[in-house]
């Protein structure tokens, strides 16, 4: 597709996106035969899980369309966002993300030749960048900074000042990474609108913004790194993957907010196309019927509504497809000692709680001599201490 027409490449770039701002910027680069430069940033905090497959598949499509892709490992952002990542762990987690994202993109068969991974702290501490932070801070109000970061920065009653710097840094990253567009979720729309307004105020040009929809997790809500039951780790073995998908919420014939169907639409179907596969296969051998193979989500939704596809049929199919997608990632991890050591340092197991030993006393009547106790001390009213009288 990288050698396709500008229209074909633009269609792949826009596939499954919820919204595109300043599309003309991307279109102009394509029409001139160039390679649009796009960046996606992620704070190196929680451990990457299968929710990351949604932006990863979209980024794989960018690469397939001939775009130059920069992944920003935003270590400083993670620290600024209410100290989500302790400083001593940030660097290890950034390295874990580096290995994971590179392997993940390669797992769907796209070339990573035009992929660049950048650590935020590699340029965000330079004098030029810091000076631009000061400039922008002098013209952006507290209200506007809070509004821009409302959906992406943790909000608390007494928030640290760092939360106001977070959106300023993300806006400036567009300039310092030298990109044509920034990619993210629709939850960042306020921040993207701020970028369109703020950058020209300090003498820099506007960029395009590409937004993914907010995709429900397998349990209907958001996949969260802090809730092990709501997410599937990229390194979970097949039996754990099967167990978690089996528990996933899926009401029969209901397609709205259906995390299973969303996962097929935004991960499994585009991944199959990128790899040149047949599509999404649903086996029906136990019912004595032929397998169903889908290449578009509309037909899947139709069959699900009509009860041709049931949760009992679709869950094993997702398990099989996801396991195959994760296999090369897990194989790479298994064969990479450095990556394994980084994982232990980045996400050390929580310290074990010591069991409190209860003093049960003697175990039989009259067993053991009671300990002699010191007499309690009381005040005699004049500031001196006096021994309390013995009990009668």
C-alpha positions, 0 to 999 in steps of 0.5 A: 500500500505504500506504493498505492495512490494518494487516495488509497494511502489516505483511506488506509490512514483514516480507516477506523478513525473517529475524527481527523483535524486538518486533513489537508495537511496529510493530503498535501504531503501524499499528493506531493508523493511524500511520507506523512510524519506522524507521532504517537506518545505514551507515558511509560507508566502501567504495563502494556496490555492488549488495549495497546493493540488498538493504537498499535494496529492503527500505527501499523496501518500508518507504516503500511501507508508509507508514513514515517512514524515516531513513537514518543516514550513520554517518561517525563509526562509520566512523572508530571501526571500526578507521579504515576510512575516513580522516577526510579522506575521510569527508565526501566519502563521506557525500555520495556515499552521500547521492546514491546512496541517494536515487537508488536508492530513487527508481529503484524507483518509491517516493515519497521524501517520507518519507525523511530522510537524517541525518549521524551527526556532526550530533548525535553530538558534542552535549553531551547525546549525549556525556554519554549515551555516558559514562553507558552506558560506565559501566554496560556491561562490556568483555566485553558491548561486545565481544560486542555488536560481534563481528559488525559491528566489525573484530576484531584482536588489539590492537583500538583502544578505539574498537571498544568505543564503536561498539556504544554509539553505535549503540544510542544512535542509536535514541533520538536519531533518535526511531525505533520500530525499527532495520533491519539484517542478522542479523549485527547480532543481538547488537547489537540484543539489547544495545540491548533491554537497554542502553537501559532501563538509562539510562532509554530505551525499547526499540525493535523490530528488523527483520533481513534475512537474510545474502544470498550474493553472486553468487560464493557469498560476500559482496559486498565493496567491497575485492574488485572481482571479487566485486561489481558497482558501481552505476555499472558499464556494461551490458557489465561487468555482463554480464561479471561475472554471466556469471562468477558461480558457479551450480551447475545444479539446486543452490538452496542458497547460490545467489547468483543465486537469492538476488538474484532473491528479495531484489532483482529480484522485490520491485523488479518488484512495487514498480514494478508490473511483470510479474515476473521474465522469462526469455527462451527464444527461442534454444530456440524456446520461450516466455518464462517469467515468475515472480512468486514465488521458490518456482516459480523454485527448483522449476524450477531444481531440475528443470533447467527453468531453467539457469544459461545461461538465468537469467544473461542474464535477471538481466543484463537486469533488473539493467541496467534497475534500474541505468539510472536511477541511472547516468543521474542520475549522468551528468547530475549534475556535483556527484555526479561531482565528489564521486565523484572526491574520495570515491574517488580512484584509487590513486597509480600506482607508479613503475617502477624503472629498472634499471641495465643497464650498458653494452650491448656488451663493452668499452663505456664506462670503469668508474667509479673507486671510493673505497677501502673504509674499515676499522678499524685496531684503535685506533678510527682509520680506515685505508684498506684495501689495494688488491686484488692 
